[in-house]
C-alpha cells in the first residue's frame, strides 16, 4: 500500500530511439496546457505504462521554470496514475506516453493537476475504445 504513489525509474520512458519512435509514430491529443503523444501495443510478457515529461526550452527559457513545471507534472501524474496503470496491466498493453508542455508560463499546481487528471481520463477512454475495437477485429478474424 505504501508503494501506491511512487514514480519509479521503470515507469520513465528513456532511450533516444524509443522517444524518437514515439514522436514519429505516436498518436496525439491536446489537453491544454499539455499535448499528449502516445502509442499502445498488445504484449504477452510485460504490460507497462511508461511516461516522459517534456518542457521545451522554446516555451520556458529559464531552467528553473522548466524544472518547476516537470516537478508539477510528475507530482500530479504520481497521484492520479493508478486507475490507468491498472487498466493497462489488465488489458496486457505496453503504453508509452509523453506529456509536452505548451504555455509560455508556469501554472499553479491545482490547474496542472486538474488538467493532467482530465488528460489521463481521456487516455483511458482512448485505450479502452481502441482495445475493444482490437478485440472485435481479432474475434472476427478467428471466426472467418
VEXDREN-2710 file (C-alpha; in Angstrom, 1 decimal):
% VEXDREN-2710
k/r/px/py/pz
1/UNK/0.0/0.0/0.0
2/UNK/2.9/2.3/0.7
3/UNK/4.2/1.8/-2.9
4/UNK/1.0/3.3/-4.4
5/UNK/2.1/6.8/-5.0
6/UNK/5.5/6.3/-6.5
7/UNK/7.1/7.2/-9.8
8/UNK/9.9/4.7/-10.3
9/UNK/12.7/4.6/-12.8
10/UNK/10.9/1.6/-14.5
11/UNK/7.9/3.9/-15.3
12/UNK/10.1/6.6/-17.0
13/UNK/10.4/6.5/-20.8
14/UNK/14.0/6.6/-21.7
15/UNK/16.2/6.0/-24.7
16/UNK/16.7/8.2/-27.8
17/UNK/15.4/5.7/-30.3
18/UNK/12.3/4.8/-28.2
19/UNK/11.5/8.5/-27.7
20/UNK/12.1/9.4/-31.4
21/UNK/9.8/6.5/-32.5
22/UNK/7.1/7.7/-30.1
23/UNK/7.1/11.2/-31.5
24/UNK/7.2/9.9/-35.1
25/UNK/4.6/7.1/-35.0
26/UNK/2.5/8.0/-31.9
27/UNK/-1.0/9.5/-31.9
28/UNK/-1.6/12.7/-30.0
29/UNK/-4.3/14.8/-28.4
30/UNK/-4.5/18.1/-26.7
31/UNK/-5.3/18.6/-23.0
32/UNK/-4.2/22.2/-22.5
33/UNK/-1.7/23.0/-21.1
34/UNK/-0.3/19.7/-22.4
35/UNK/-0.1/17.8/-25.6
36/UNK/0.0/14.1/-25.1
37/UNK/1.7/11.8/-27.6
38/UNK/1.1/8.1/-27.1
39/UNK/1.4/4.6/-28.5
40/UNK/-0.1/1.4/-27.3
41/UNK/0.7/-2.2/-28.3
42/UNK/-0.5/-5.6/-27.1
43/UNK/2.1/-7.6/-25.3
44/UNK/2.3/-11.1/-24.0
45/UNK/5.0/-10.8/-21.4
46/UNK/5.3/-7.3/-19.7
47/UNK/2.4/-4.9/-19.7
48/UNK/3.7/-1.5/-18.8
49/UNK/3.0/2.2/-18.8
50/UNK/6.0/4.4/-19.5
51/UNK/5.9/8.2/-19.3
52/UNK/8.0/11.2/-20.4
53/UNK/7.6/14.8/-19.2
54/UNK/8.9/17.4/-21.7
55/UNK/9.1/21.1/-21.3
56/UNK/10.6/22.8/-24.4
57/UNK/13.3/25.5/-23.9
58/UNK/11.5/27.5/-26.6
59/UNK/8.5/27.8/-24.3
60/UNK/10.2/28.4/-20.9
61/UNK/13.7/30.0/-21.3
62/UNK/14.8/29.6/-17.7
63/UNK/15.8/26.1/-16.4
64/UNK/14.3/26.8/-13.0
65/UNK/10.9/27.3/-14.7
66/UNK/11.3/24.1/-16.8
67/UNK/12.3/22.1/-13.8
68/UNK/9.4/23.5/-11.8
69/UNK/6.8/22.5/-14.5
70/UNK/8.3/19.0/-14.7
71/UNK/8.1/18.6/-10.9
72/UNK/4.4/19.7/-11.0
73/UNK/3.7/17.3/-13.9
74/UNK/5.4/14.4/-12.1
75/UNK/3.7/15.1/-8.9
76/UNK/0.2/15.3/-10.4
77/UNK/0.9/12.1/-12.5
78/UNK/2.1/10.2/-9.4
79/UNK/-1.2/11.0/-7.6
80/UNK/-3.5/10.1/-10.5
81/UNK/-1.9/7.2/-12.4
82/UNK/-3.3/4.2/-10.5
83/UNK/-6.5/3.7/-12.5
84/UNK/-4.8/4.0/-15.9
85/UNK/-2.0/1.7/-14.8
86/UNK/-4.4/-1.0/-13.6
87/UNK/-6.3/-0.8/-16.9
88/UNK/-3.1/-1.1/-18.9
89/UNK/-2.0/-4.1/-16.9
90/UNK/-5.4/-5.8/-17.1
91/UNK/-5.5/-5.4/-20.9
92/UNK/-1.9/-6.6/-21.4
93/UNK/-0.8/-3.4/-23.1
94/UNK/2.5/-1.6/-23.4
95/UNK/1.7/2.1/-23.4
96/UNK/4.2/4.9/-23.9
97/UNK/3.1/8.5/-23.2
98/UNK/4.8/11.9/-23.5
99/UNK/3.4/15.0/-21.8
100/UNK/4.6/18.1/-23.7
101/UNK/4.2/21.5/-22.1
102/UNK/2.6/24.1/-24.3
103/UNK/2.1/27.5/-22.5
104/UNK/5.0/30.0/-22.0
105/UNK/4.3/30.4/-18.3
106/UNK/4.3/28.2/-15.1
107/UNK/0.8/27.4/-13.9
108/UNK/-0.1/26.6/-10.3
109/UNK/-0.3/23.1/-9.1
110/UNK/-4.1/23.0/-8.8
111/UNK/-4.5/23.8/-12.6
112/UNK/-1.8/21.4/-13.6
113/UNK/-3.3/18.6/-11.5
114/UNK/-6.8/19.1/-12.8
115/UNK/-5.7/19.2/-16.5
116/UNK/-3.4/16.1/-16.1
117/UNK/-6.3/14.3/-14.4
118/UNK/-8.5/15.1/-17.5
119/UNK/-5.7/14.0/-19.8
120/UNK/-5.4/10.7/-18.1
121/UNK/-9.2/10.1/-18.2
122/UNK/-9.2/10.8/-21.9
123/UNK/-6.3/8.4/-22.3
124/UNK/-8.3/5.7/-20.6
125/UNK/-11.2/6.3/-23.0
126/UNK/-8.9/6.1/-26.0
127/UNK/-7.2/2.9/-24.8
128/UNK/-10.5/1.3/-23.8
129/UNK/-12.2/2.0/-27.1
130/UNK/-9.1/1.0/-29.1
131/UNK/-8.8/-2.3/-27.2
132/UNK/-12.5/-3.0/-27.7
133/UNK/-12.0/-2.5/-31.5
134/UNK/-8.9/-4.7/-31.4
135/UNK/-10.9/-7.4/-29.7
136/UNK/-13.7/-7.2/-32.2
137/UNK/-11.2/-7.4/-35.1
138/UNK/-9.4/-10.4/-33.5
139/UNK/-12.7/-12.2/-32.9
140/UNK/-14.0/-11.6/-36.5
141/UNK/-10.6/-12.9/-37.9
142/UNK/-10.8/-16.1/-35.7
143/UNK/-14.4/-16.8/-36.8
144/UNK/-13.6/-16.5/-40.5
END
